[in-house]
Amino acid sequence: MATRDELVVAVAGRYALGNRMERGRILDEFAAVTGHRRKHAMRLLRAGMTSSSSGPRPGRRLYGEACGFRGHVAQHSGKFSPTIPD
């Protein structure tokens, strides 16, 4: 398994820089050498690349008193106001 991981790292750079035709050839070669199916090989090679566009996910959303939602519901809905204690 270590040799496959090394191969993924080595080939992922070429795969990232290639155009569509080159990526197809690289994918065929990689699938033949490793024995993986093409779809799995694609996922491995894409995962071997680092993406600069992805960043940390935003924090949790706050509901309730923290964002003033409770007052909004009490003002605009007679249905919910009796059940919300003051």
C-alpha positions in Angstrom: 0.0 0.0 0.0 2.9 2.4 0.6 4.0 2.2 -3.0 0.4 3.0 -4.2 0.4 6.0 -1.9 3.7 7.1 -3.3 2.5 6.7 -6.8 -0.6 8.8 -6.1 1.5 11.6 -4.8 3.8 11.4 -7.8 1.1 11.2 -10.4 -1.3 13.7 -8.8 0.8 16.7 -9.9 0.9 15.6 -13.5 -2.8 14.9 -13.4 -3.6 18.4 -12.0 -1.6 20.2 -14.7 -2.7 18.1 -17.7 -5.5 18.9 -20.1 -8.5 16.6 -20.6 -6.7 14.3 -23.0 -3.6 14.0 -20.9 -5.6 13.4 -17.8 -7.4 10.6 -19.6 -4.1 8.9 -20.6 -2.7 9.4 -17.1 -5.9 7.9 -15.6 -5.7 4.8 -17.9 -2.0 4.3 -17.0 -2.7 4.7 -13.3 -5.6 2.3 -13.4 -3.6 -0.3 -15.3 -0.7 -0.1 -12.9 -2.6 -0.1 -9.6 -5.6 -2.2 -10.5 -8.1 0.5 -9.4 -11.2 1.3 -11.5 -11.1 4.6 -13.3 -13.6 6.4 -11.0 -11.6 5.4 -7.9 -8.4 6.4 -9.5 -9.9 9.8 -10.4 -10.9 10.3 -6.8 -7.5 9.3 -5.5 -5.7 11.6 -7.9 -8.0 14.6 -7.1 -7.6 14.0 -3.4 -3.8 14.0 -3.9 -4.0 17.6 -5.1 -4.3 20.4 -2.6 -7.1 22.9 -3.3 -6.5 26.5 -2.2 -10.2 27.5 -2.7 -11.5 25.5 0.2 -11.3 27.0 3.6 -12.6 26.4 7.1 -16.4 26.1 7.4 -18.2 29.0 9.0 -19.1 28.7 12.7 -22.4 27.5 14.1 -25.5 29.7 13.5 -27.0 31.1 16.6 -30.7 30.9 17.2 -32.8 32.1 20.1 -31.9 34.9 22.5 -28.4 35.2 21.1 -29.6 36.7 17.8 -32.9 38.2 19.0 -35.0 35.6 17.2 -37.3 35.2 20.2 -38.5 38.8 20.2 -39.1 38.6 16.5 -41.4 35.7 16.9 -43.3 37.3 19.8 -43.8 40.5 17.8 -45.0 39.0 14.6 -46.9 35.9 15.5 -49.8 35.7 17.9 -49.6 31.9 17.6 -46.3 31.6 19.4 -46.3 34.4 21.8 -48.4 32.7 24.6 -46.0 29.7 24.7 -42.8 31.7 25.0 -42.2 32.7 28.7 -41.0 36.3 29.3 
